[in-house]
Amino acid sequence: MARDPIDEHLGARIRMHRIMLHLSQRTLAGALGMSLQQVRQYEDGAGRISASELCAIASARRGAGIFLCRRAANAARSGNQKVADD
């Protein structure tokens, strides 16, 4: 099955930010509670990233891109299932 260009682009962006922060794949995997292989698949664009995993990655990257997930995280904490649009 062919890789999706969006998955490849997102994986490349995750890799770029991880490297900019001087984090190893192993360190990122440990911070996220996932396997090293899973991080590699995401960065290679071979694995699809769920919205919750994307938020966790953004948080592990010291908040870079956390604006994508802030409202969802706040809603989850408050038990609100609906997140209003901006």
PyMOL Python script that loads the backbone (N, CA, C, O; Angstrom):
from pymol import cmd

cmd.read_pdbstr("""\
ATOM      1  N   MET A   1       0.833  -1.173   0.000  1.00  0.00           N
ATOM      2  CA  MET A   1       0.000   0.000   0.000  1.00  0.00           C
ATOM      3  C   MET A   1       0.886   1.247   0.000  1.00  0.00           C
ATOM      4  O   MET A   1       1.861   1.320   0.748  1.00  0.00           O
ATOM      5  N   ALA A   2       0.552   2.205  -0.822  1.00  0.00           N
ATOM      6  CA  ALA A   2       1.338   3.427  -0.950  1.00  0.00           C
ATOM      7  C   ALA A   2       1.158   4.304   0.282  1.00  0.00           C
ATOM      8  O   ALA A   2       0.093   4.337   0.897  1.00  0.00           O
ATOM      9  N   ARG A   3       2.209   4.998   0.617  1.00  0.00           N
ATOM     10  CA  ARG A   3       2.160   5.922   1.752  1.00  0.00           C
ATOM     11  C   ARG A   3       1.413   7.182   1.353  1.00  0.00           C
ATOM     12  O   ARG A   3       1.494   7.640   0.214  1.00  0.00           O
ATOM     13  N   ASP A   4       0.688   7.728   2.309  1.00  0.00           N
ATOM     14  CA  ASP A   4      -0.056   8.959   2.084  1.00  0.00           C
ATOM     15  C   ASP A   4       0.904  10.145   2.196  1.00  0.00           C
ATOM     16  O   ASP A   4       1.658  10.222   3.166  1.00  0.00           O
ATOM     17  N   PRO A   5       0.899  11.073   1.230  1.00  0.00           N
ATOM     18  CA  PRO A   5       1.801  12.225   1.281  1.00  0.00           C
ATOM     19  C   PRO A   5       1.607  13.081   2.533  1.00  0.00           C
ATOM     20  O   PRO A   5       2.562  13.685   3.019  1.00  0.00           O
ATOM     21  N   ILE A   6       0.395  13.138   3.052  1.00  0.00           N
ATOM     22  CA  ILE A   6       0.148  13.912   4.274  1.00  0.00           C
ATOM     23  C   ILE A   6       0.839  13.242   5.462  1.00  0.00           C
ATOM     24  O   ILE A   6       1.445  13.924   6.288  1.00  0.00           O
ATOM     25  N   ASP A   7       0.753  11.918   5.554  1.00  0.00           N
ATOM     26  CA  ASP A   7       1.427  11.198   6.631  1.00  0.00           C
ATOM     27  C   ASP A   7       2.943  11.396   6.539  1.00  0.00           C
ATOM     28  O   ASP A   7       3.609  11.578   7.558  1.00  0.00           O
ATOM     29  N   GLU A   8       3.482  11.360   5.327  1.00  0.00           N
ATOM     30  CA  GLU A   8       4.916  11.571   5.137  1.00  0.00           C
ATOM     31  C   GLU A   8       5.327  12.983   5.544  1.00  0.00           C
ATOM     32  O   GLU A   8       6.359  13.172   6.188  1.00  0.00           O
ATOM     33  N   HIS A   9       4.522  13.970   5.167  1.00  0.00           N
ATOM     34  CA  HIS A   9       4.836  15.355   5.510  1.00  0.00           C
ATOM     35  C   HIS A   9       4.783  15.563   7.022  1.00  0.00           C
ATOM     36  O   HIS A   9       5.680  16.175   7.602  1.00  0.00           O
ATOM     37  N   LEU A  10       3.734  15.053   7.655  1.00  0.00           N
ATOM     38  CA  LEU A  10       3.598  15.189   9.097  1.00  0.00           C
ATOM     39  C   LEU A  10       4.758  14.494   9.812  1.00  0.00           C
ATOM     40  O   LEU A  10       5.314  15.036  10.767  1.00  0.00           O
ATOM     41  N   GLY A  11       5.116  13.313   9.357  1.00  0.00           N
ATOM     42  CA  GLY A  11       6.244  12.590   9.947  1.00  0.00           C
ATOM     43  C   GLY A  11       7.549  13.354   9.814  1.00  0.00           C
ATOM     44  O   GLY A  11       8.357  13.379  10.742  1.00  0.00           O
ATOM     45  N   ALA A  12       7.758  13.980   8.657  1.00  0.00           N
ATOM     46  CA  ALA A  12       8.969  14.774   8.446  1.00  0.00           C
ATOM     47  C   ALA A  12       9.004  15.970   9.388  1.00  0.00           C
ATOM     48  O   ALA A  12      10.066  16.329   9.898  1.00  0.00           O
ATOM     49  N   ARG A  13       7.851  16.589   9.621  1.00  0.00           N
ATOM     50  CA  ARG A  13       7.774  17.737  10.531  1.00  0.00           C
ATOM     51  C   ARG A  13       8.053  17.309  11.977  1.00  0.00           C
ATOM     52  O   ARG A  13       8.733  18.015  12.721  1.00  0.00           O
ATOM     53  N   ILE A  14       7.521  16.149  12.364  1.00  0.00           N
ATOM     54  CA  ILE A  14       7.784  15.630  13.710  1.00  0.00           C
ATOM     55  C   ILE A  14       9.276  15.374  13.872  1.00  0.00           C
ATOM     56  O   ILE A  14       9.865  15.754  14.884  1.00  0.00           O
ATOM     57  N   ARG A  15       9.889  14.734  12.886  1.00  0.00           N
ATOM     58  CA  ARG A  15      11.327  14.456  12.926  1.00  0.00           C
ATOM     59  C   ARG A  15      12.127  15.756  13.025  1.00  0.00           C
ATOM     60  O   ARG A  15      13.050  15.861  13.832  1.00  0.00           O
ATOM     61  N   MET A  16      11.768  16.747  12.199  1.00  0.00           N
ATOM     62  CA  MET A  16      12.497  18.015  12.187  1.00  0.00           C
ATOM     63  C   MET A  16      12.457  18.668  13.571  1.00  0.00           C
ATOM     64  O   MET A  16      13.491  19.105  14.074  1.00  0.00           O
ATOM     65  N   HIS A  17      11.283  18.737  14.186  1.00  0.00           N
ATOM     66  CA  HIS A  17      11.172  19.364  15.505  1.00  0.00           C
ATOM     67  C   HIS A  17      11.884  18.548  16.582  1.00  0.00           C
ATOM     68  O   HIS A  17      12.481  19.115  17.497  1.00  0.00           O
ATOM     69  N   ARG A  18      11.823  17.228  16.476  1.00  0.00           N
ATOM     70  CA  ARG A  18      12.516  16.365  17.444  1.00  0.00           C
ATOM     71  C   ARG A  18      14.015  16.619  17.386  1.00  0.00           C
ATOM     72  O   ARG A  18      14.676  16.725  18.419  1.00  0.00           O
ATOM     73  N   ILE A  19      14.542  16.717  16.182  1.00  0.00           N
ATOM     74  CA  ILE A  19      15.976  16.961  16.008  1.00  0.00           C
ATOM     75  C   ILE A  19      16.348  18.358  16.491  1.00  0.00           C
ATOM     76  O   ILE A  19      17.387  18.541  17.126  1.00  0.00           O
ATOM     77  N   MET A  20      15.497  19.349  16.192  1.00  0.00           N
ATOM     78  CA  MET A  20      15.768  20.714  16.645  1.00  0.00           C
ATOM     79  C   MET A  20      15.851  20.800  18.169  1.00  0.00           C
ATOM     80  O   MET A  20      16.598  21.616  18.708  1.00  0.00           O
ATOM     81  N   LEU A  21      15.089  19.964  18.853  1.00  0.00           N
ATOM     82  CA  LEU A  21      15.080  19.946  20.315  1.00  0.00           C
ATOM     83  C   LEU A  21      16.119  18.986  20.897  1.00  0.00           C
ATOM     84  O   LEU A  21      16.186  18.792  22.110  1.00  0.00           O
ATOM     85  N   HIS A  22      16.927  18.390  20.018  1.00  0.00           N
ATOM     86  CA  HIS A  22      17.981  17.458  20.435  1.00  0.00           C
ATOM     87  C   HIS A  22      17.421  16.268  21.207  1.00  0.00           C
ATOM     88  O   HIS A  22      18.012  15.817  22.188  1.00  0.00           O
ATOM     89  N   LEU A  23      16.271  15.766  20.750  1.00  0.00           N
ATOM     90  CA  LEU A  23      15.672  14.574  21.343  1.00  0.00           C
ATOM     91  C   LEU A  23      15.955  13.381  20.437  1.00  0.00           C
ATOM     92  O   LEU A  23      15.858  13.488  19.214  1.00  0.00           O
ATOM     93  N   SER A  24      16.302  12.255  21.033  1.00  0.00           N
ATOM     94  CA  SER A  24      16.453  11.032  20.251  1.00  0.00           C
ATOM     95  C   SER A  24      15.074  10.408  20.047  1.00  0.00           C
ATOM     96  O   SER A  24      14.118  10.742  20.746  1.00  0.00           O
ATOM     97  N   GLN A  25      14.991   9.510  19.091  1.00  0.00           N
ATOM     98  CA  GLN A  25      13.735   8.788  18.897  1.00  0.00           C
ATOM     99  C   GLN A  25      13.388   7.989  20.149  1.00  0.00           C
ATOM    100  O   GLN A  25      12.220   7.888  20.525  1.00  0.00           O
ATOM    101  N   ARG A  26      14.399   7.428  20.786  1.00  0.00           N
ATOM    102  CA  ARG A  26      14.186   6.638  21.999  1.00  0.00           C
ATOM    103  C   ARG A  26      13.634   7.511  23.129  1.00  0.00           C
ATOM    104  O   ARG A  26      12.740   7.088  23.862  1.00  0.00           O
ATOM    105  N   THR A  27      14.168   8.733  23.269  1.00  0.00           N
ATOM    106  CA  THR A  27      13.686   9.653  24.301  1.00  0.00           C
ATOM    107  C   THR A  27      12.239  10.043  24.038  1.00  0.00           C
ATOM    108  O   THR A  27      11.420  10.064  24.957  1.00  0.00           O
ATOM    109  N   LEU A  28      11.925  10.352  22.784  1.00  0.00           N
ATOM    110  CA  LEU A  28      10.554  10.710  22.433  1.00  0.00           C
ATOM    111  C   LEU A  28       9.609   9.539  22.683  1.00  0.00           C
ATOM    112  O   LEU A  28       8.521   9.718  23.231  1.00  0.00           O
ATOM    113  N   ALA A  29      10.023   8.349  22.284  1.00  0.00           N
ATOM    114  CA  ALA A  29       9.194   7.160  22.487  1.00  0.00           C
ATOM    115  C   ALA A  29       8.920   6.946  23.972  1.00  0.00           C
ATOM    116  O   ALA A  29       7.789   6.646  24.356  1.00  0.00           O
ATOM    117  N   GLY A  30       9.939   7.097  24.805  1.00  0.00           N
ATOM    118  CA  GLY A  30       9.765   6.931  26.242  1.00  0.00           C
ATOM    119  C   GLY A  30       8.821   7.966  26.826  1.00  0.00           C
ATOM    120  O   GLY A  30       7.994   7.648  27.680  1.00  0.00           O
ATOM    121  N   ALA A  31       8.945   9.205  26.365  1.00  0.00           N
ATOM    122  CA  ALA A  31       8.083  10.278  26.863  1.00  0.00           C
ATOM    123  C   ALA A  31       6.624  10.044  26.482  1.00  0.00           C
ATOM    124  O   ALA A  31       5.715  10.462  27.199  1.00  0.00           O
ATOM    125  N   LEU A  32       6.406   9.377  25.354  1.00  0.00           N
ATOM    126  CA  LEU A  32       5.053   9.135  24.865  1.00  0.00           C
ATOM    127  C   LEU A  32       4.487   7.791  25.304  1.00  0.00           C
ATOM    128  O   LEU A  32       3.299   7.524  25.125  1.00  0.00           O
ATOM    129  N   GLY A  33       5.336   6.945  25.878  1.00  0.00           N
ATOM    130  CA  GLY A  33       4.880   5.622  26.290  1.00  0.00           C
ATOM    131  C   GLY A  33       4.596   4.718  25.104  1.00  0.00           C
ATOM    132  O   GLY A  33       3.688   3.888  25.147  1.00  0.00           O
ATOM    133  N   MET A  34       5.382   4.882  24.042  1.00  0.00           N
ATOM    134  CA  MET A  34       5.204   4.019  22.871  1.00  0.00           C
ATOM    135  C   MET A  34       6.555   3.437  22.483  1.00  0.00           C
ATOM    136  O   MET A  34       7.590   3.828  23.022  1.00  0.00           O
ATOM    137  N   SER A  35       6.534   2.515  21.559  1.00  0.00           N
ATOM    138  CA  SER A  35       7.770   1.843  21.170  1.00  0.00           C
ATOM    139  C   SER A  35       8.602   2.717  20.233  1.00  0.00           C
ATOM    140  O   SER A  35       8.090   3.607  19.553  1.00  0.00           O
ATOM    141  N   LEU A  36       9.882   2.434  20.224  1.00  0.00           N
ATOM    142  CA  LEU A  36      10.794   3.118  19.312  1.00  0.00           C
ATOM    143  C   LEU A  36      10.371   2.873  17.863  1.00  0.00           C
ATOM    144  O   LEU A  36      10.426   3.779  17.031  1.00  0.00           O
ATOM    145  N   GLN A  37       9.951   1.647  17.573  1.00  0.00           N
ATOM    146  CA  GLN A  37       9.499   1.300  16.223  1.00  0.00           C
ATOM    147  C   GLN A  37       8.301   2.146  15.800  1.00  0.00           C
ATOM    148  O   GLN A  37       8.203   2.552  14.642  1.00  0.00           O
ATOM    149  N   GLN A  38       7.402   2.408  16.725  1.00  0.00           N
ATOM    150  CA  GLN A  38       6.218   3.214  16.415  1.00  0.00           C
ATOM    151  C   GLN A  38       6.625   4.642  16.048  1.00  0.00           C
ATOM    152  O   GLN A  38       6.102   5.207  15.088  1.00  0.00           O
ATOM    153  N   VAL A  39       7.555   5.227  16.808  1.00  0.00           N
ATOM    154  CA  VAL A  39       8.043   6.576  16.495  1.00  0.00           C
ATOM    155  C   VAL A  39       8.690   6.581  15.118  1.00  0.00           C
ATOM    156  O   VAL A  39       8.468   7.498  14.328  1.00  0.00           O
ATOM    157  N   ARG A  40       9.483   5.566  14.831  1.00  0.00           N
ATOM    158  CA  ARG A  40      10.139   5.476  13.509  1.00  0.00           C
ATOM    159  C   ARG A  40       9.111   5.397  12.385  1.00  0.00           C
ATOM    160  O   ARG A  40       9.266   6.042  11.348  1.00  0.00           O
ATOM    161  N   GLN A  41       8.062   4.603  12.594  1.00  0.00           N
ATOM    162  CA  GLN A  41       7.025   4.490  11.566  1.00  0.00           C
ATOM    163  C   GLN A  41       6.317   5.817  11.344  1.00  0.00           C
ATOM    164  O   GLN A  41       6.037   6.188  10.204  1.00  0.00           O
ATOM    165  N   TYR A  42       6.027   6.531  12.417  1.00  0.00           N
ATOM    166  CA  TYR A  42       5.388   7.838  12.283  1.00  0.00           C
ATOM    167  C   TYR A  42       6.288   8.799  11.510  1.00  0.00           C
ATOM    168  O   TYR A  42       5.834   9.480  10.591  1.00  0.00           O
ATOM    169  N   GLU A  43       7.558   8.851  11.886  1.00  0.00           N
ATOM    170  CA  GLU A  43       8.478   9.781  11.233  1.00  0.00           C
ATOM    171  C   GLU A  43       8.703   9.424   9.765  1.00  0.00           C
ATOM    172  O   GLU A  43       8.946  10.308   8.944  1.00  0.00           O
ATOM    173  N   ASP A  44       8.625   8.142   9.432  1.00  0.00           N
ATOM    174  CA  ASP A  44       8.799   7.708   8.042  1.00  0.00           C
ATOM    175  C   ASP A  44       7.524   7.854   7.226  1.00  0.00           C
ATOM    176  O   ASP A  44       7.546   7.678   6.008  1.00  0.00           O
ATOM    177  N   GLY A  45       6.421   8.171   7.879  1.00  0.00           N
ATOM    178  CA  GLY A  45       5.145   8.288   7.183  1.00  0.00           C
ATOM    179  C   GLY A  45       4.496   6.953   6.913  1.00  0.00           C
ATOM    180  O   GLY A  45       3.537   6.870   6.145  1.00  0.00           O
ATOM    181  N   ALA A  46       5.013   5.891   7.542  1.00  0.00           N
ATOM    182  CA  ALA A  46       4.471   4.555   7.324  1.00  0.00           C
ATOM    183  C   ALA A  46       3.316   4.237   8.270  1.00  0.00           C
ATOM    184  O   ALA A  46       2.556   3.299   8.028  1.00  0.00           O
ATOM    185  N   GLY A  47       3.182   5.009   9.339  1.00  0.00           N
ATOM    186  CA  GLY A  47       2.114   4.780  10.303  1.00  0.00           C
ATOM    187  C   GLY A  47       1.258   6.026  10.447  1.00  0.00           C
ATOM    188  O   GLY A  47       1.765   7.147  10.465  1.00  0.00           O
ATOM    189  N   ARG A  48      -0.023   5.818  10.548  1.00  0.00           N
ATOM    190  CA  ARG A  48      -0.955   6.939  10.743  1.00  0.00           C
ATOM    191  C   ARG A  48      -0.958   7.366  12.198  1.00  0.00           C
ATOM    192  O   ARG A  48      -0.923   6.525  13.097  1.00  0.00           O
ATOM    193  N   ILE A  49      -0.999   8.666  12.432  1.00  0.00           N
ATOM    194  CA  ILE A  49      -0.974   9.219  13.774  1.00  0.00           C
ATOM    195  C   ILE A  49      -2.387   9.649  14.157  1.00  0.00           C
ATOM    196  O   ILE A  49      -3.026  10.425  13.445  1.00  0.00           O
ATOM    197  N   SER A  50      -2.864   9.137  15.287  1.00  0.00           N
ATOM    198  CA  SER A  50      -4.189   9.548  15.744  1.00  0.00           C
ATOM    199  C   SER A  50      -4.113  10.965  16.305  1.00  0.00           C
ATOM    200  O   SER A  50      -3.030  11.469  16.602  1.00  0.00           O
ATOM    201  N   ALA A  51      -5.254  11.589  16.442  1.00  0.00           N
ATOM    202  CA  ALA A  51      -5.302  12.949  16.980  1.00  0.00           C
ATOM    203  C   ALA A  51      -4.740  12.994  18.396  1.00  0.00           C
ATOM    204  O   ALA A  51      -4.019  13.930  18.743  1.00  0.00           O
ATOM    205  N   SER A  52      -5.059  11.998  19.218  1.00  0.00           N
ATOM    206  CA  SER A  52      -4.546  12.000  20.595  1.00  0.00           C
ATOM    207  C   SER A  52      -3.034  11.812  20.625  1.00  0.00           C
ATOM    208  O   SER A  52      -2.352  12.418  21.451  1.00  0.00           O
ATOM    209  N   GLU A  53      -2.505  10.978  19.730  1.00  0.00           N
ATOM    210  CA  GLU A  53      -1.054  10.801  19.666  1.00  0.00           C
ATOM    211  C   GLU A  53      -0.370  12.062  19.154  1.00  0.00           C
ATOM    212  O   GLU A  53       0.719  12.410  19.611  1.00  0.00           O
ATOM    213  N   LEU A  54      -1.000  12.741  18.216  1.00  0.00           N
ATOM    214  CA  LEU A  54      -0.455  13.997  17.700  1.00  0.00           C
ATOM    215  C   LEU A  54      -0.375  15.033  18.816  1.00  0.00           C
ATOM    216  O   LEU A  54       0.615  15.757  18.920  1.00  0.00           O
ATOM    217  N   CYS A  55      -1.405  15.109  19.645  1.00  0.00           N
ATOM    218  CA  CYS A  55      -1.388  16.034  20.783  1.00  0.00           C
ATOM    219  C   CYS A  55      -0.286  15.661  21.766  1.00  0.00           C
ATOM    220  O   CYS A  55       0.400  16.538  22.292  1.00  0.00           O
ATOM    221  N   ALA A  56      -0.111  14.363  22.016  1.00  0.00           N
ATOM    222  CA  ALA A  56       0.938  13.914  22.933  1.00  0.00           C
ATOM    223  C   ALA A  56       2.317  14.259  22.385  1.00  0.00           C
ATOM    224  O   ALA A  56       3.200  14.672  23.137  1.00  0.00           O
ATOM    225  N   ILE A  57       2.507  14.093  21.087  1.00  0.00           N
ATOM    226  CA  ILE A  57       3.783  14.434  20.460  1.00  0.00           C
ATOM    227  C   ILE A  57       4.040  15.931  20.560  1.00  0.00           C
ATOM    228  O   ILE A  57       5.159  16.355  20.850  1.00  0.00           O
ATOM    229  N   ALA A  58       3.006  16.729  20.322  1.00  0.00           N
ATOM    230  CA  ALA A  58       3.152  18.187  20.429  1.00  0.00           C
ATOM    231  C   ALA A  58       3.540  18.578  21.846  1.00  0.00           C
ATOM    232  O   ALA A  58       4.380  19.458  22.036  1.00  0.00           O
ATOM    233  N   SER A  59       2.940  17.939  22.842  1.00  0.00           N
ATOM    234  CA  SER A  59       3.269  18.237  24.239  1.00  0.00           C
ATOM    235  C   SER A  59       4.690  17.801  24.569  1.00  0.00           C
ATOM    236  O   SER A  59       5.412  18.512  25.267  1.00  0.00           O
ATOM    237  N   ALA A  60       5.094  16.639  24.073  1.00  0.00           N
ATOM    238  CA  ALA A  60       6.443  16.139  24.331  1.00  0.00           C
ATOM    239  C   ALA A  60       7.490  17.025  23.675  1.00  0.00           C
ATOM    240  O   ALA A  60       8.637  17.089  24.119  1.00  0.00           O
ATOM    241  N   ARG A  61       7.083  17.703  22.620  1.00  0.00           N
ATOM    242  CA  ARG A  61       7.997  18.611  21.936  1.00  0.00           C
ATOM    243  C   ARG A  61       7.963  19.985  22.599  1.00  0.00           C
ATOM    244  O   ARG A  61       8.186  21.009  21.953  1.00  0.00           O
ATOM    245  N   ARG A  62       7.683  19.985  23.882  1.00  0.00           N
ATOM    246  CA  ARG A  62       7.679  21.197  24.696  1.00  0.00           C
ATOM    247  C   ARG A  62       6.727  22.247  24.171  1.00  0.00           C
ATOM    248  O   ARG A  62       7.053  23.433  24.111  1.00  0.00           O
ATOM    249  N   GLY A  63       5.526  21.786  23.785  1.00  0.00           N
ATOM    250  CA  GLY A  63       4.464  22.713  23.428  1.00  0.00           C
ATOM    251  C   GLY A  63       4.453  23.174  21.990  1.00  0.00           C
ATOM    252  O   GLY A  63       3.537  23.898  21.602  1.00  0.00           O
ATOM    253  N   ALA A  64       5.423  22.794  21.179  1.00  0.00           N
ATOM    254  CA  ALA A  64       5.420  23.219  19.779  1.00  0.00           C
ATOM    255  C   ALA A  64       4.177  22.665  19.096  1.00  0.00           C
ATOM    256  O   ALA A  64       4.002  21.452  18.987  1.00  0.00           O
ATOM    257  N   GLY A  65       3.335  23.549  18.648  1.00  0.00           N
ATOM    258  CA  GLY A  65       2.122  23.123  17.978  1.00  0.00           C
ATOM    259  C   GLY A  65       0.993  22.735  18.915  1.00  0.00           C
ATOM    260  O   GLY A  65      -0.023  22.202  18.469  1.00  0.00           O
ATOM    261  N   ILE A  66       1.154  22.994  20.201  1.00  0.00           N
ATOM    262  CA  ILE A  66       0.124  22.589  21.151  1.00  0.00           C
ATOM    263  C   ILE A  66      -1.190  23.313  20.899  1.00  0.00           C
ATOM    264  O   ILE A  66      -2.241  22.855  21.345  1.00  0.00           O
ATOM    265  N   PHE A  67      -1.146  24.424  20.200  1.00  0.00           N
ATOM    266  CA  PHE A  67      -2.383  25.139  19.868  1.00  0.00           C
ATOM    267  C   PHE A  67      -3.345  24.254  19.101  1.00  0.00           C
ATOM    268  O   PHE A  67      -4.546  24.522  19.102  1.00  0.00           O
ATOM    269  N   LEU A  68      -2.866  23.216  18.452  1.00  0.00           N
ATOM    270  CA  LEU A  68      -3.721  22.276  17.729  1.00  0.00           C
ATOM    271  C   LEU A  68      -4.586  21.469  18.686  1.00  0.00           C
ATOM    272  O   LEU A  68      -5.658  20.995  18.310  1.00  0.00           O
ATOM    273  N   CYS A  69      -4.127  21.313  19.913  1.00  0.00           N
ATOM    274  CA  CYS A  69      -4.764  20.373  20.833  1.00  0.00           C
ATOM    275  C   CYS A  69      -5.280  21.010  22.109  1.00  0.00           C
ATOM    276  O   CYS A  69      -5.961  20.334  22.880  1.00  0.00           O
ATOM    277  N   ARG A  70      -4.995  22.254  22.366  1.00  0.00           N
ATOM    278  CA  ARG A  70      -5.325  22.874  23.649  1.00  0.00           C
ATOM    279  C   ARG A  70      -6.810  22.757  23.971  1.00  0.00           C
ATOM    280  O   ARG A  70      -7.171  22.339  25.071  1.00  0.00           O
ATOM    281  N   ARG A  71      -7.668  23.118  23.035  1.00  0.00           N
ATOM    282  CA  ARG A  71      -9.109  23.088  23.307  1.00  0.00           C
ATOM    283  C   ARG A  71      -9.595  21.659  23.527  1.00  0.00           C
ATOM    284  O   ARG A  71     -10.443  21.424  24.387  1.00  0.00           O
ATOM    285  N   ALA A  72      -9.083  20.724  22.782  1.00  0.00           N
ATOM    286  CA  ALA A  72      -9.487  19.323  22.957  1.00  0.00           C
ATOM    287  C   ALA A  72      -9.048  18.809  24.320  1.00  0.00           C
ATOM    288  O   ALA A  72      -9.800  18.096  24.984  1.00  0.00           O
ATOM    289  N   ALA A  73      -7.837  19.163  24.746  1.00  0.00           N
ATOM    290  CA  ALA A  73      -7.345  18.720  26.053  1.00  0.00           C
ATOM    291  C   ALA A  73      -8.177  19.337  27.174  1.00  0.00           C
ATOM    292  O   ALA A  73      -8.510  18.653  28.142  1.00  0.00           O
ATOM    293  N   ASN A  74      -8.511  20.596  27.057  1.00  0.00           N
ATOM    294  CA  ASN A  74      -9.335  21.256  28.073  1.00  0.00           C
ATOM    295  C   ASN A  74     -10.719  20.616  28.147  1.00  0.00           C
ATOM    296  O   ASN A  74     -11.251  20.408  29.238  1.00  0.00           O
ATOM    297  N   ALA A  75     -11.296  20.308  27.002  1.00  0.00           N
ATOM    298  CA  ALA A  75     -12.618  19.678  26.972  1.00  0.00           C
ATOM    299  C   ALA A  75     -12.573  18.291  27.600  1.00  0.00           C
ATOM    300  O   ALA A  75     -13.490  17.901  28.323  1.00  0.00           O
ATOM    301  N   ALA A  76     -11.499  17.543  27.320  1.00  0.00           N
ATOM    302  CA  ALA A  76     -11.377  16.199  27.881  1.00  0.00           C
ATOM    303  C   ALA A  76     -11.267  16.250  29.399  1.00  0.00           C
ATOM    304  O   ALA A  76     -11.848  15.418  30.095  1.00  0.00           O
ATOM    305  N   ARG A  77     -10.519  17.229  29.916  1.00  0.00           N
ATOM    306  CA  ARG A  77     -10.364  17.373  31.359  1.00  0.00           C
ATOM    307  C   ARG A  77     -11.690  17.745  32.033  1.00  0.00           C
ATOM    308  O   ARG A  77     -11.972  17.301  33.146  1.00  0.00           O
ATOM    309  N   SER A  78     -12.494  18.559  31.355  1.00  0.00           N
ATOM    310  CA  SER A  78     -13.741  19.011  31.956  1.00  0.00           C
ATOM    311  C   SER A  78     -14.895  18.044  31.709  1.00  0.00           C
ATOM    312  O   SER A  78     -15.984  18.210  32.259  1.00  0.00           O
ATOM    313  N   GLY A  79     -14.644  17.021  30.868  1.00  0.00           N
ATOM    314  CA  GLY A  79     -15.678  16.057  30.564  1.00  0.00           C
ATOM    315  C   GLY A  79     -16.619  16.502  29.464  1.00  0.00           C
ATOM    316  O   GLY A  79     -17.600  15.817  29.175  1.00  0.00           O
ATOM    317  N   ASN A  80     -16.339  17.628  28.852  1.00  0.00           N
ATOM    318  CA  ASN A  80     -17.168  18.153  27.761  1.00  0.00           C
ATOM    319  C   ASN A  80     -16.801  17.435  26.468  1.00  0.00           C
ATOM    320  O   ASN A  80     -15.642  17.464  26.055  1.00  0.00           O
ATOM    321  N   GLN A  81     -17.753  16.806  25.839  1.00  0.00           N
ATOM    322  CA  GLN A  81     -17.499  16.071  24.609  1.00  0.00           C
ATOM    323  C   GLN A  81     -17.448  16.954  23.390  1.00  0.00           C
ATOM    324  O   GLN A  81     -16.830  16.587  22.391  1.00  0.00           O
ATOM    325  N   LYS A  82     -18.085  18.116  23.445  1.00  0.00           N
ATOM    326  CA  LYS A  82     -18.144  18.993  22.289  1.00  0.00           C
ATOM    327  C   LYS A  82     -17.124  20.103  22.424  1.00  0.00           C
ATOM    328  O   LYS A  82     -17.033  20.749  23.468  1.00  0.00           O
ATOM    329  N   VAL A  83     -16.348  20.327  21.359  1.00  0.00           N
ATOM    330  CA  VAL A  83     -15.354  21.393  21.343  1.00  0.00           C
ATOM    331  C   VAL A  83     -15.799  22.414  20.324  1.00  0.00           C
ATOM    332  O   VAL A  83     -15.952  22.089  19.146  1.00  0.00           O
ATOM    333  N   ALA A  84     -16.008  23.642  20.755  1.00  0.00           N
ATOM    334  CA  ALA A  84     -16.479  24.703  19.863  1.00  0.00           C
ATOM    335  C   ALA A  84     -15.384  25.127  18.900  1.00  0.00           C
ATOM    336  O   ALA A  84     -14.196  25.081  19.219  1.00  0.00           O
ATOM    337  N   ASP A  85     -15.812  25.541  17.715  1.00  0.00           N
ATOM    338  CA  ASP A  85     -14.872  26.074  16.734  1.00  0.00           C
ATOM    339  C   ASP A  85     -14.464  27.470  17.120  1.00  0.00           C
ATOM    340  O   ASP A  85     -15.179  28.173  17.833  1.00  0.00           O
ATOM    341  N   ASP A  86     -13.284  27.868  16.631  1.00  0.00           N
ATOM    342  CA  ASP A  86     -12.814  29.250  16.861  1.00  0.00           C
ATOM    343  C   ASP A  86     -13.606  30.221  16.049  1.00  0.00           C
ATOM    344  O   ASP A  86     -13.357  31.425  16.110  1.00  0.00           O
TER     345      ASP A  86
END
""", "prot")
cmd.dss("prot")
cmd.show_as("cartoon", "prot")
cmd.util.cbc("prot")
cmd.orient("prot")
